[in-house]
Amino acid sequence: MTYRNRAEVVESELAAYSADTFRSISPLGSAMAERIARETLVFLRSLAPALTAEKSLSEPLLLDWIREFQEFKSCEYDRLRLGVAGSTLTGSLLWLWLFCRLLEPEVYAECGVFVGSSLFTARHACKVAEIHGFAPNLTNLAFRDGSIFLHACDWSLEPLGIHGKRALCCFDDHIDCAQRIREAHAMGFRNLIFDDCPDIGGFHRYRFIGLPTVPLILDQKLADGESVDWYHPPSKKNLINTFRADHVAGVREVIDFATSIPSLESKFGLVTHEQWFVRLKS
Ligand SMILES: C[S@@+](CC[C@H](N)C(=O)[O-])C[C@H]1O[C@@H](n2cnc3c(N)ncnc32)[C@H](O)[C@@H]1O
């Protein structure tokens, strides 16, 4: 299936989902924001020192960032009504916001901009970054900003040459993560966020997913030719994929470290899809 055909199928699948998943963190208040700051600090500090060295992270600093996020979400973001079905939702956006603030990327690239929830969040979180948004179909994008370079194609067709070590790339296009890691590495990106990137147990939520996902790429127990299958309730379909060892060959080797990003959903009610942060070797 070509990228364009696949994008059209994904769009129509998304349109069929319920739009009732959006939640804002604005009403949570200050005590909850403090708790979120505490939790996110523990996680961010657990990342390799290489990532956090340039900023000395503290709870008050994170609390400031979270307050700014709350402010941004309750004003401009909500006014544009970006949080529709199929877009990145609050918990995942908060993580994206924090990574953007932490890394202060010189360049931010996003594959799979859809309505623009995550792109808009990144634009506000890293005000001076050069930003590129990619998607074969840009007609659903709910905001346009002259400072953002938009590309109506797969990013492999208009590759970026990246030299800054803080450059950040976010994938929410549901395309093969092994391919994306190879491409990002070839372009010089070192910091990657994968959205909607579950391990096998979370596959049931998806019909189209970027296989192999990052946890599958890292799973040493998966054998070549092994079947990965799951049931997708909304479409009533049994889906199946075959893991190919040669397809991931060389990919683990360019990963410096990779970690799943904690969900903010069960504790704080902020809808968080399965996200991974991947740091590549230079
Ligand atoms: C889950 S949505 C992204 C939601 C987006 N982050 C937001 O907040 O609005 C996935 C999007 O990826 C797009 N897509 C599909 N193939 C793509 C490709 N090869 N490159 C970039 N985007 C692609 C689909 O058209 C779809 O709009």
The ligand as a Gaussian input file, in Angstrom:
#p B3LYP/6-31G(d) Opt

LIG

0 1
 C       -2.990000       9.705000      14.594000
 S       -2.994000      10.863000      13.310000
 C       -1.927000      12.117000      13.896000
 C       -2.572000      13.061000      14.890000
 C       -1.788000      14.340000      15.132000
 N       -0.620000      14.106000      15.958000
 C       -2.628000      15.400000      15.790000
 O       -2.374000      15.724000      16.957000
 O       -3.553000      15.899000      15.156000
 C       -2.027000      10.033000      12.092000
 C       -1.867000      10.826000      10.805000
 O       -0.749000      10.315000      10.078000
 C       -0.993000      10.540000       8.715000
 N       -0.087000       9.768000       7.871000
 C       -0.298000       8.593000       7.252000
 N        0.776000       8.242000       6.530000
 C        1.711000       9.203000       6.723000
 C        3.041000       9.400000       6.264000
 N        3.631000       8.541000       5.458000
 N        3.699000      10.508000       6.670000
 C        3.116000      11.395000       7.514000
 N        1.859000      11.251000       7.964000
 C        1.166000      10.175000       7.586000
 C       -2.464000      10.179000       8.574000
 O       -2.985000      10.794000       7.428000
 C       -3.060000      10.731000       9.867000
 O       -3.573000      12.018000       9.656000

